[in-house]
Amino acid sequence: MLKGVLGIFGPITTLLIILKLVGVIHWSWVWVLLPSWAPLVIGLIGVLLLSGSEK
């Protein structure tokens, strides 16, 4: 199930890159590529929250 949730970020990233390249959106590349590194950030936050609750 987790793969299905995180798998949505790939198509979103692809769509945003295409929209940026054809000039439909004028966002910074940081925002366009955000969905590609969002799963990593979400995972790190989860690990930090879980490691903090063990005390």
C-alpha positions as CSV (number, residue, x, y, z in Angstrom):
1,M,0.0,0.0,0.0
2,L,2.8,2.4,0.8
3,K,4.2,1.9,-2.7
4,G,0.9,3.0,-4.2
5,V,0.8,6.2,-2.1
6,L,4.4,7.1,-2.9
7,G,4.0,6.0,-6.6
8,I,1.8,9.0,-7.3
9,F,4.7,11.4,-7.0
10,G,6.4,10.1,-10.2
11,P,3.5,11.0,-12.6
12,I,3.0,14.3,-10.9
13,T,6.7,15.2,-11.3
14,T,6.6,14.2,-14.9
15,L,3.5,16.3,-15.5
16,L,5.1,19.4,-13.8
17,I,8.3,19.0,-15.8
18,I,6.4,18.9,-19.1
19,L,4.3,21.9,-18.0
20,K,7.4,23.8,-17.1
21,L,9.2,23.0,-20.4
22,V,6.3,24.0,-22.6
23,G,5.9,27.3,-20.6
24,V,2.5,26.7,-19.1
25,I,3.8,27.2,-15.5
26,H,6.6,29.6,-14.6
27,W,7.6,28.0,-11.2
28,S,11.1,27.6,-9.9
29,W,12.7,24.3,-10.7
30,V,12.7,23.6,-6.9
31,W,8.9,23.6,-6.8
32,V,8.6,21.6,-10.1
33,L,10.9,18.9,-8.7
34,L,9.4,18.9,-5.2
35,P,7.3,15.7,-5.8
36,S,10.5,13.8,-6.7
37,W,12.1,14.3,-3.3
38,A,9.0,14.6,-1.2
39,P,8.8,10.9,-0.4
40,L,12.4,11.1,1.0
41,V,11.5,14.0,3.2
42,I,8.2,12.3,4.4
43,G,10.2,9.2,5.2
44,L,12.8,11.1,7.2
45,I,10.2,12.9,9.2
46,G,8.5,9.6,9.9
47,V,11.8,8.1,11.1
48,L,12.5,11.1,13.3
49,L,9.0,10.9,14.8
50,L,9.3,7.2,15.5
51,S,12.8,7.4,17.0
52,G,11.7,10.3,19.2
53,S,8.7,8.3,20.6
54,E,10.9,5.5,21.9
55,K,12.1,7.4,24.9
